[in-house]
Amino acid sequence: MAPTAGPPCYCTDLTREGIPGALAAEAERLPKRRDLDVAAVQERIEEATTNPDAEYVVRLNRALFI
């Protein structure tokens, strides 16, 4: 499986040996969480009053993927 944005190895201290197991354990959930992430950011953009800044995206990704 190719890593996608936000898998459980982002923002963690996993070792090289620990990454494959973490990715395998989350393989089914990653697409659903990615879709939630994209929907949340898109909702902010469509409001046109506020664009998501880097801090918002980091907080969102940590909430969804860690």
LINZI-V253359 format. One record per run of one state. SS is the DSSP state (H for helix, E for strand, C for the rest). FROM is the first residue (numbers start at 1). TO is the last residue. If there is no record, write none. Layout:
SS & FROM & TO
SS & FROM & TO
This chain:
C & 1 & 15
H & 16 & 47
C & 48 & 53
H & 54 & 65
C & 66 & 66
